[in-house]
Amino acid sequence: MRKGEKGILIGVVAFAVVAMSYKAWQASEVTEKDPGIPFYTTSSDEFATKASVLYRKYECRDCHSLWGLRNIMQAVPAPSLDGMGSIREEEWLYSYFSAENPQSIIPSRLKLRYQMPSFAKIPETDRRMLAKYISSLKVEDWFLEETKKMRYEKLTGKDYQK
């Protein structure tokens, strides 16, 4: 090995050691006070990819935020879908999507044009897939109450009472 090559090799190894040390230090910074991102999915990547096509097709993202990303129409105060699977079960979501009038299940304080539309006329397989996907959107137990609070306040415009 030549003198210049040896210096480059030492530099690369030193950089790798510093990078790994930094990564380990960052991981140790997750504490009970700030335990990291509370949202996750139980869906496989393959299923989540298929479901995301429907999520876009039926314009869910126009009103709802997901994974902390704001909705496209940011002025619409629709609830976030983060953690929804920890609040509602798949069959409940399927029934909600199948309702001719979703407002009969969850009344909306939003203007008519922003209210949850009925998905009763979309194919059953699509409703089932959306229900399965949204029910897979979970929240860690330590953040569940905060998720319920945010959802309640979005839906009602009132302060959450535990």
Residue pairs with C-beta under 8 A, 6 or more apart in sequence:
1 9
30 36
35 140
35 142
37 68
38 83
38 139
38 140
38 142
38 143
38 147
39 67
39 68
39 82
39 83
39 137
39 138
39 139
39 140
39 143
40 138
40 139
40 140
41 48
41 85
41 136
41 137
41 138
42 85
42 136
42 138
43 51
43 132
43 133
43 136
47 132
47 133
47 136
48 133
48 136
50 129
51 129
51 130
51 132
51 133
52 133
54 126
54 129
54 130
54 133
55 61
55 66
55 130
55 133
58 119
58 122
58 126
58 130
60 66
60 81
60 130
61 71
61 72
62 71
62 72
62 73
62 76
63 71
63 73
63 76
63 78
63 114
63 116
64 71
64 78
64 79
64 80
64 81
65 71
65 80
65 81
65 82
66 80
66 81
66 82
66 137
67 82
68 82
71 78
76 110
76 114
77 110
77 114
77 154
78 110
78 114
78 116
78 154
79 150
79 151
79 154
79 155
80 150
80 151
80 154
81 134
81 137
82 137
82 139
82 147
83 137
83 138
83 139
83 143
83 144
83 147
84 93
84 134
84 135
84 137
85 134
85 135
85 136
85 137
85 138
86 137
86 138
86 139
86 144
86 147
87 147
87 148
87 151
88 96
88 134
88 135
89 135
90 131
90 132
90 135
91 131
93 130
93 131
93 134
93 135
94 127
94 128
94 131
95 105
96 102
96 105
96 106
97 119
97 120
97 122
97 127
97 130
97 131
98 119
98 120
98 127
99 105
99 118
99 120
100 118
100 120
101 118
102 115
102 116
102 117
102 118
103 115
103 116
106 116
106 155
108 114
108 115
108 116
108 155
109 155
109 156
109 157
119 126
119 127
119 130
139 147
145 162
148 160
149 160
152 158
152 160
153 159
153 160
